Amino acid sequence: MSFDVQALRADFPALAQEVNGHPLHYFDNAATTLKPRSVIAALDRYNSLDTANVHRGLHELSARATTAYEATRGKLGEWLGVPESEVVYTRGTTESINIVAQCWARENLRSDDEIAISALEHHANIVPWQIVARQTGARLVVLPLNAQNHIDLEAAAARIGPRTRLLAISAGSNAIGSLNPLPELIALAKAQGARVLVDGAQVAIRGPIELPALGVDFYCASAHKMFGPTGSGLLWAPRELLEAMPPWMGGGDMIETVRFEASSYAEPPWKFEAGTPNIAGMIGFGAALDYLQTLDHAAIAAHEDALLARARAGLEEIDGLRILGPRVHSLPLVSFVLEGAHEQDVATLLNENGIAVRTGHHCAMPLMAELGLRGTIRASFSAYNTLDEVDHLCHSMARIARLLRA
């Protein structure tokens, strides 16, 4: 398969629009990716023709909806290299992490047990562990960063010890781009007999994953960072763990039998999927996975590396602009600040040039505090971005810097 960025861009209708008289330059992909036409069509088909609840319905619409909805589970299993019966549908990475916190950690952690996370984590991989620590008496241990803003492996080896029961780690920082050394961190945790959860939200789009080879116990991701809809995602865990965990919520569709005296639960993964689900979202997620399977991910990775290198080179020439992320082992995003300028003012000026970026703390307030910052300006790239778009970002930032210095 070959990679043609212009052909790929034609699949994403949002890119054809103008913003403030300029072509849209969409650099907010770490927050949410755009949707290709095939995903939009799948959502439209369900909402237009197949609207019905899934499971148990004997009429045609319910049968069609159920078939499309459950097909996504098999596609996710293929993408992750795991049995589809181990894939739990969720509303996204945040819910997936909370399920593990409440259904595994709360059941298994005791006073003085330790949960290890890193200084790079998104709030979704901090707050659930604070809650479960209060519930169980466990302690949160934070793995510090080195001078390159990567996890300090020497310090991590000292902090992951006999009391560590869980390592909960992101594959990469959504705030500054640092890719974490997962094999080394997982090996440290496994040597202590700890379980490992990986927040894969920022990397699951980057190609099929062989989770058994990675050696993790829990894996979480979101469709809306994988060209799919919002409000849909996944949790993976080995079947033996899913079977041992209690349900996340009670209600319809997660039961086997219900009596007033007691109820019995469905087998995993349905045990964790109470109530009417996000049917359209999961069908759209399946269409996104179909689309991802058609792409040359090695070529896209090289393209995104070129985008990042071009952005760093252009932005580093601007007086007063400082880039926060590491030069190597980075996601395709650049996070920066401009001396003397509020990040929201910069983003507003960029928007006038049709450039969409994200500003603020990026749900990583502890990291921002460690860096001594209120927030940053973040431009995050995807396969459909071009070098010309990156040049437009750099030229616009240079003009803004001159304007604000005047």
Secondary structure, DSSP 8 states (H G I E B T S, - for coil): ----HHHHHTT-GGGG-EETTEE-EE-BTTT-----HHHHHHHHHHHHT--S--SS--SHHHHHHHHHHHHHHHHHHHHHTS-GGGEEEESSHHHHHHHHIIIIIHHH--TT-EEEEETT--GGGTHHHHHHHHHH--EEEEE-B-TTSSB-HHHHHHHS-TTEEEEEEESB-TTT-BB--HHHHHHHHHHTT-EEEEE-TTTGGGS---HHHHT-SEEEEEGGGTTS-TT-EEEE--HHHHHHS--SS-STTSEEEE-SS-EEE--TTGGG--SS--HHHHHHHHHHHHHHHTS-HHHHHHHHHHHHHHHHHHHHTSTTEEE-S-SSSB-SEEEEEETT--HHHHHHHHHHTTEE-EEE-TT-HHHHHHHT-S-EEEEE--TT--HHHHHHHHHHHHHHHHHHH-
